[in-house]
Amino acid sequence: MENIIKSLAVIILSLLASCSSQQSLQEYYVDNSENPNFLTIDVPASILKMDEVNLTPTQKEAVESLRKFNLLAFKKNTNNEAEYEVERKKVKEILKNDEFVELMKINSQYGKGVIKYLGDEDAIDEVIIFGDSKEKGFAVIRVLGKNMNPAHIVQLMQAIQKSDYRGEGLGEIGTFLKG
């Protein structure tokens, strides 16, 4: 009996250790919130001021599924290039996790990126946007919502473009993301 209890204890501890061995994206945000190389901000979806925009019913549904945004950006400079490489690799490793489903890749004049999501295909709870620029740094944006639909992501982007929102309330991170 004692051997069975010891075996069960070892199995349980092994499972707990394996479950927590890889850092989650949320843990990464918390761990770096005080790091001076990072800019962080949590904003409610209401900051987009979408209630004043003439939206299609699908766009309205997409906007209503949003709750908040968590933004984390590493601002690269000549003094932190090595740390930039280390932190960028950490984020990419976290995003390789099978629980993240890739929605699309981004390749623009500003840099490269990827959009992934967590949840079921028809009920997404979190969209992750990762963008990387070798000159400026990288940003990870967590879009948190309730039952977001992947088909509505494009509708949401169109709705934001219709609005007159230009990054107000985002402070330094808004400047970083814009240019």
N, C-alpha and C positions, 0 to 999 in steps of 0.2 A: 504494500500500500504506500509506504514511504517513497519507494522508487517511482511509483506512478505520479505522485504529487510533485516530486522533483522534476520528472520529465515534463509534466504539464506546465510547471513554472518556467522551465527553459523554453518550451515552445511559445508560450505567451510572451515572454520577454523578447524572443527572437522576432516574433511577429510585430511587436510594438517598435522594435528597433528598425526593422525593415520598412515599416510604414512611414516612419518619420526621418528616414535617412536622406531623402531628397527635400530640399527646401521648397516650400510652396511660394507662389508668386506673392501672396499676401504677406508671408513671413519676410520675403525679400524687401517689400515696401517698408515694413516696420523696421527691419534691420538697418536700412539706409536713410531713414527719415531725418536723422541728425547729422548725416555725413555732409560736410560743406561742399562737396563736389556735386551733390544732388539738389535739384529743385523739386519740391513736392507740394501738391495741393489736392484737396478733396472738395468737390463742388457739387451742389445739387443740380439736377437736370433743368430746374427752373431758371438757371442762369442764362440759358439759351434764349429766353423770352419768346418762345414759340407760340404762345397764346395770341400774339398780335399778328401772326402771319396767316395768310390765306392758304390753307393746306387742303390737299385732297383727303378723302376719308382714310385711305391707306397710309398716307403720311401722318395723319392725326393719330391713327392707331399705333404707328411706329413710335412717335414721340411720347405717347401716353404710357408705353411700356418701359420707358427709362426711369431710373431712380436717381443715380448719381454717377459721377466720374471721379476716378482716382488717377492722378497724373504723377509720374515720377520721371524726371529727366536728368541725365548725366551731362553736365556742361563741360565739354572737353576744352582744354587749353594746353599750352606748351609744358606746363608743370605736372600734368596728371595723365599723360599719354599711356604710361604703363598701367595705371589703375583703370583707365578707360577700357583697355584690352581685357583685363581681368574681369571687370564688371559686365562688359558686353558678353563675354563667354558664359558667365553665370546665368544671365537672363536667357540666352539662347539655349542653354542646357535645361533650364526650367521649362521653357516652351516646347522642348522635344518630348515632354511627357505625353503619353498616349491619351490622356484625358482631354487634351486640347485638340480640337478638330480644326484643320486649316480651311479657311473660307477663301482666301485669295492672297497672292503675293503682290507686293508693290515695288515698282522700280521707276523712280522719277529722277528729275534733275537734282532733287534735294537729297536723295539717298535711296536706300532699299528698306523694305519692311515686309511685314506679314500681318494678316488679320486672322485671328483664331477665335474659337468660342468654346465655352463649357456649357454642357447641358444637352438636351435632346434636340434633334433637328427642328422640331416644331415648337419647342419651348426653351429658348436659350436664356440662361440666367446671367451670363457674363460674356462680353466680347472683349478680346484683348488686341490692341493695336500696338505693334512694335515697329518703330522706325529708327533707322541708324544712318548717320552721316559721318563719314570719317573725318570731316573738318569740324563739325559742331558738337558731336556726341550722339546720344541716343535717347529715345523717350519710350516709355511704356504707358499706355493709357488703358485702364480697366473701365469699361462701360458696364455698369451694373443695372440690371433691370429685372423685370418679372415677365416671364413667358414672351421674350422677344422672338421674333420670327426672322430667320436668315434672309428671307425674301424682302424683308422690310429694311435691311441695312442700306441698300441703295436708295430707297425712298427716304430714309432718315437723312442721308447725306444731301439729297436734293432739297429736303425741307430746310436743313441748316443753311444751305446756299441761298435759299429764298429769304431767309431772315436777315436782319441788319446787324446781327451779332458779329462783333469784330474782336472778341477776346477780352472784353471788359470784365474786370473782377478776377482775372487770372494773374495779374501782376507780372513778375519777371518771367514766369513760365510761359505766359502768353506771348511775350516778345521772343522767347526761345523757339516756340513752336511756329511762329509766323515767318521767321526768316533767319 
